[in-house]
Amino acid sequence: MRGRKLRYPFVLVVLGVAVGGCGRPEMETRTFRLEKLEASEAAHLVEPYVSAVEGSSLRVVQGQSPALTIRQTPTALDRIQQVLAEFDRPDPTLTLRFRIIEADGFETDEEALGDVLPVLRDVLGFEGYRSLGESQAIASAWGNVRQTIYSDQDYFQILCDIGEVRTADDGGSVRLEVALEDRGNRVLSTEVTVPIGRTVVLGTSKTSPQRGAYILTVEPTYATGQAVAGRHEP
């Protein structure tokens, strides 16, 4: 009888330790480096996921490479990582390809304009087209581009302010404010949302009876390389 009585307290003590251990969630510490968000913005974004469990913590790391160091359960940390991956993304970088084209009064330059001719003919009704030059630049949202293109005795300047870039499964779009200047004189200005990967006619302008109409087109694509120089000289 004594032997059996001695066993029960021992068994109860072991079970009590096991139950107490199961009540404490497994905790882990991770550091998340930020790409775009300010550390304070990111902290505000993930705070509800941090404070949900007792014993969790969040520490903001400031500096050139801001980061968040968070102590939480592995499941909560995985969710925080998903949230940051969705909201802390750098703006995509775009290549903007501009073309200046003169229309009417001459034979179409098929070789220089072959890929953009269908767009011109769908939108405009001129008899002939010739290329005056083109330029490419690398830009991202909320940036700006200034390009100079030389043609014969003329030179043109393209001024472009980039607005919001929206990404989507079909490519997305970018908001642009674009102006074209002919030897310092503004000949057209427009604001337009352009589908990424599509060539769009931004505008036309006839500056004198002796010249044809100037046409400005742009094609934004996602950048994969370095910026291309924006000056074309004869």
Protein Blocks (a to p, Z undefined) as FASTA:
>chain_A
ZZmmmmmmmmmmmmmmmmmmmmpccddddddddfklcfklmmmmmmmmmmmpghiacddd
edjbdcddddddfklmmmmmmmmmmmmccddddddddddddeehiacdfklmmmmmmmmm
mmmccfbdcdfbdcdddddehiacdddddehjbccddddddddddddfknpacddddddd
eehiafbdcdddddehiacdfbdcdfbfkbccddddddddddfbdcddfbdcZZ
